[in-house]
C-alpha cells in the first residue's frame, strides 16, 4: 500500500513539519550568517540528499583557503567569518529547539575545527578560537533571530534559495522591521 503524505496520521505530519522547520532554521542560520558577514553564498537548501537533510553551498572563491597566500590579518578574518558560518547552523537549532544538536551538526563542526587548526598556534589557541567564534555566532543569531526566521520561512516555501535570494529575503524583512518601528513610534 502506498502511503501519501497527506493521508498519514496527523502526529506523523506534525513530526515531519517540525523537522522541516528545524532544518530550515539550521540552514537559514548558516545562510543568514554568510550573507551578513559577506561570505559569498551560492545557495541554501532544505532538500535532503543522501548525506544531509539540507546544506549551504559557498562559492568556490569563498571556500578556497590558503593561508600561505594571505596576510595574517586576511587569514584571521577568513577563519573567523567561516567559523561563524559553520557554527551558525547549530546556533539556529539551539535557538529554535532550546537544545544543541552537535550530532546533527557534526560535519559543520569538523569543517570548522579543520579551518581553525590551520591558523591556531597551539591546541589551546585552537580551542579558545573555537569557543569564541561559537559564542559570536550564537550572539549574532540571537540578536537577528527575526531575520533568520525570515530566511527559514523562505526556505520552507521554496526549499532552495540562491545567495542573492537570501539577500533579498533579508532586505525585505529589514524593511518590514523599519515600517513596524515607524508605526509603533506614531502610536
C-alpha positions as CSV (number, residue, x, y, z in Angstrom):
1,X,0.0,0.0,0.0
2,X,1.4,3.4,-1.0
3,X,1.0,6.0,1.7
4,X,0.5,9.5,0.5
5,X,1.9,12.1,2.9
6,X,-1.5,13.9,3.4
7,X,-3.0,10.5,4.4
8,X,-0.5,9.9,7.2
9,X,-1.8,10.2,10.7
10,X,-1.7,13.8,12.0
11,X,1.1,13.2,14.5
12,X,3.5,12.0,11.8
13,X,2.7,15.0,9.6
14,X,3.4,17.1,12.7
15,X,6.8,15.5,13.3
16,X,7.8,15.9,9.6
17,X,6.7,19.6,9.7
18,X,8.7,20.2,12.9
19,X,11.8,18.6,11.5
20,X,11.5,20.5,8.2
21,X,11.3,23.8,10.2
22,X,14.2,22.7,12.4
23,X,16.3,22.1,9.3
24,X,15.1,25.3,7.7
25,X,16.2,27.3,10.8
26,X,19.6,25.4,10.8
27,X,20.3,26.1,7.2
28,X,18.7,29.5,7.3
29,X,21.1,30.4,10.1
30,X,24.1,29.4,8.1
31,X,22.8,31.4,5.1
32,X,22.0,34.4,7.1
33,X,25.4,34.5,8.8
34,X,27.2,34.1,5.5
35,X,25.2,37.0,4.0
36,X,25.8,39.3,7.0
37,X,29.5,38.5,7.2
38,X,30.0,38.9,3.4
39,X,30.9,35.2,2.8
40,X,29.8,34.6,-0.8
41,X,26.9,32.1,-0.7
42,X,25.9,30.2,-3.8
43,X,22.8,28.6,-2.3
44,X,20.9,27.2,0.7
45,X,18.6,24.2,0.6
46,X,16.4,22.0,2.8
47,X,16.1,19.4,0.1
48,X,17.5,16.2,1.6
49,X,20.4,14.4,0.0
50,X,21.9,11.0,0.9
51,X,24.3,12.7,3.3
52,X,22.3,15.5,4.8
53,X,18.8,17.0,5.5
54,X,19.9,20.3,4.0
55,X,23.1,22.3,3.3
56,X,24.5,25.6,2.1
57,X,27.0,25.9,-0.8
58,X,29.6,28.7,-0.6
59,X,31.1,30.0,-3.9
60,X,34.3,28.4,-5.0
61,X,36.1,31.7,-4.1
62,X,34.7,31.6,-0.6
63,X,35.6,28.0,0.1
64,X,39.2,28.2,-1.1
65,X,41.5,28.8,1.9
66,X,45.3,29.1,1.5
67,X,46.8,30.9,4.4
68,X,50.2,31.0,2.7
69,X,48.7,33.3,0.1
70,X,47.2,35.7,2.7
71,X,48.4,38.2,5.1
72,X,48.0,37.1,8.8
73,X,45.1,39.6,9.1
74,X,43.4,38.2,6.0
75,X,43.8,34.6,7.2
76,X,42.4,35.6,10.6
77,X,39.3,37.3,9.0
78,X,38.7,34.3,6.8
79,X,38.9,31.9,9.7
80,X,36.6,34.0,11.9
81,X,33.9,34.5,9.3
82,X,33.9,30.9,8.0
83,X,33.9,29.5,11.6
84,X,31.0,31.7,12.5
85,X,29.1,30.5,9.4
86,X,29.9,26.9,10.4
87,X,28.6,27.5,14.0
88,X,25.6,29.4,12.9
89,X,23.6,26.3,11.9
90,X,23.7,24.8,15.4
91,X,23.1,28.3,16.9
92,X,19.9,28.4,14.9
93,X,18.9,24.9,16.0
94,X,19.7,25.9,19.6
95,X,17.5,29.0,19.3
96,X,14.7,27.1,17.6
97,X,14.6,24.0,19.8
98,X,16.3,25.2,23.0
99,X,18.9,22.3,22.6
100,X,22.3,22.0,21.0
101,X,22.4,19.3,18.2
102,X,26.1,18.6,17.9
103,X,25.4,15.2,16.4
104,X,23.4,16.8,13.6
105,X,26.0,19.5,13.1
106,X,29.0,17.1,13.3
107,X,30.1,17.9,9.7
108,X,29.8,21.6,10.4
109,X,32.0,21.2,13.5
110,X,34.6,19.0,11.7
111,X,35.0,21.6,8.9
112,X,35.2,24.4,11.4
113,X,37.8,22.7,13.5
114,X,39.8,22.0,10.4
115,X,39.8,25.6,9.3
116,X,40.7,26.8,12.8
117,X,43.6,24.3,13.1
118,X,45.2,25.8,10.0
119,X,45.9,29.0,11.8
120,X,45.9,28.1,15.5
121,X,49.2,28.4,17.3
122,X,48.5,25.6,19.7
123,X,45.7,23.2,20.8
124,X,44.8,25.8,23.5
125,X,44.7,28.6,20.9
126,X,42.5,26.5,18.7
127,X,40.1,25.7,21.5
128,X,39.9,29.3,22.5
129,X,39.1,30.4,18.9
130,X,36.6,27.6,18.7
131,X,34.7,28.8,21.8
132,X,35.0,32.5,20.8
133,X,33.7,32.0,17.3
134,X,30.9,29.7,18.5
135,X,29.8,32.4,21.0
136,X,29.9,35.1,18.4
137,X,27.8,33.1,16.1
138,X,25.2,32.4,18.8
139,X,25.1,36.1,19.7
140,X,24.5,37.0,16.0
141,X,21.7,34.5,15.6
142,X,20.1,35.5,18.8
143,X,20.3,39.3,18.0
144,X,18.9,38.9,14.5
145,X,16.5,36.0,15.1
146,X,13.6,37.7,13.3
147,X,15.7,38.0,10.1
148,X,17.0,34.4,10.4
149,X,13.3,33.3,10.7
150,X,12.5,35.2,7.5
151,X,15.2,33.2,5.7
152,X,13.9,29.9,7.3
153,X,10.4,30.8,6.2
154,X,11.5,31.4,2.6
155,X,13.4,28.0,2.7
156,X,10.2,26.3,3.9
157,X,8.3,27.9,1.0
158,X,10.9,27.5,-1.8
159,X,13.1,24.7,-0.5
160,X,16.2,26.2,-2.2
161,X,17.4,29.8,-2.3
162,X,20.3,31.3,-4.2
163,X,22.6,33.6,-2.3
164,X,21.0,36.7,-4.0
165,X,17.6,35.4,-3.0
166,X,18.8,35.1,0.6
167,X,19.9,38.7,0.4
168,X,16.5,39.8,-1.0
169,X,14.6,38.0,1.8
170,X,16.8,39.7,4.4
171,X,16.3,43.1,2.8
172,X,12.5,42.7,2.7
173,X,12.5,41.6,6.4
174,X,14.6,44.6,7.4
175,X,12.2,46.9,5.5
176,X,9.2,45.4,7.4
177,X,11.0,45.9,10.7
178,X,11.6,49.6,9.8
179,X,8.0,50.1,8.8
180,X,6.8,48.4,12.1
181,X,9.1,50.6,14.2
182,X,7.8,53.7,12.5
183,X,4.2,52.6,13.1
184,X,5.0,52.0,16.7
185,X,6.5,55.4,17.1
186,X,3.3,57.0,15.8
187,X,1.2,55.2,18.3
